[in-house]
Amino acid sequence: MGKLVVSEFVSVDGVFEDPGGAEGFERGGWAFQFDRGPEGDKFKLDELIAADALLLGRVTYDGFAAAWPALEETGGEFGRMMNSIPKYVVSGSLHSADWKNSSVIRPHQAMGEIGRLKRELDGDLLVAGSGQLVRALTAAGLVDEYRLMVFPIVLGAGKRLFDGSAAPTNLRLASTQEAGDSLILTYVPR
């Protein structure tokens, strides 16, 4: 059985919106202001190697699908893996998923289908970005681990990962790791 892992870039004040700067958020691109060091790069690569599939919301899927196909060669091993790994996008508006190895899951089927994927996969089902999806997965009790790469910046505005969560979720800190200017905090539900 696989585990569902949520992996996010977040600011000290909990903003996860547009870390790369491609979404038009006026304060976007904040993650590239810092060096995540070789430890951070290794962490992200190891995380992808451990994953059997990606699970994405439509907005994150659209951003990744626009960027990663062009980076298959120049993105090294990470770029090749991002393009070859199976990808599942939860969307009610996307009719087809054209990025290589991508499939659409309809929202009304999502929690059942994601539960099935967890049971069938040996490795991780990795979620990046996808705030609305993460909140739904948290509410459904499907998240096994949260990995937050915290960057040393206070943005003061922007979408926060758990804004609008239905109920409090108690977590236990499982590990911490320095990664250049960042800190990786790994939490598991209690």
Secondary structure as GFF3:
##gff-version 3
##sequence-region A 1 190
A	DSSP	beta_strand	4	11	.	.	.	ID=ss1
A	DSSP	three_ten_helix	30	33	.	.	.	ID=ss2
A	DSSP	alpha_helix	37	50	.	.	.	ID=ss3
A	DSSP	beta_strand	51	57	.	.	.	ID=ss4
A	DSSP	alpha_helix	58	67	.	.	.	ID=ss5
A	DSSP	three_ten_helix	68	71	.	.	.	ID=ss6
A	DSSP	alpha_helix	76	84	.	.	.	ID=ss7
A	DSSP	beta_strand	87	90	.	.	.	ID=ss8
A	DSSP	beta_strand	102	105	.	.	.	ID=ss9
A	DSSP	three_ten_helix	107	109	.	.	.	ID=ss10
A	DSSP	alpha_helix	110	120	.	.	.	ID=ss11
A	DSSP	beta_strand	124	128	.	.	.	ID=ss12
A	DSSP	alpha_helix	131	139	.	.	.	ID=ss13
A	DSSP	beta_strand	145	151	.	.	.	ID=ss14
A	DSSP	beta_strand	171	179	.	.	.	ID=ss15
A	DSSP	beta_strand	182	189	.	.	.	ID=ss16
###
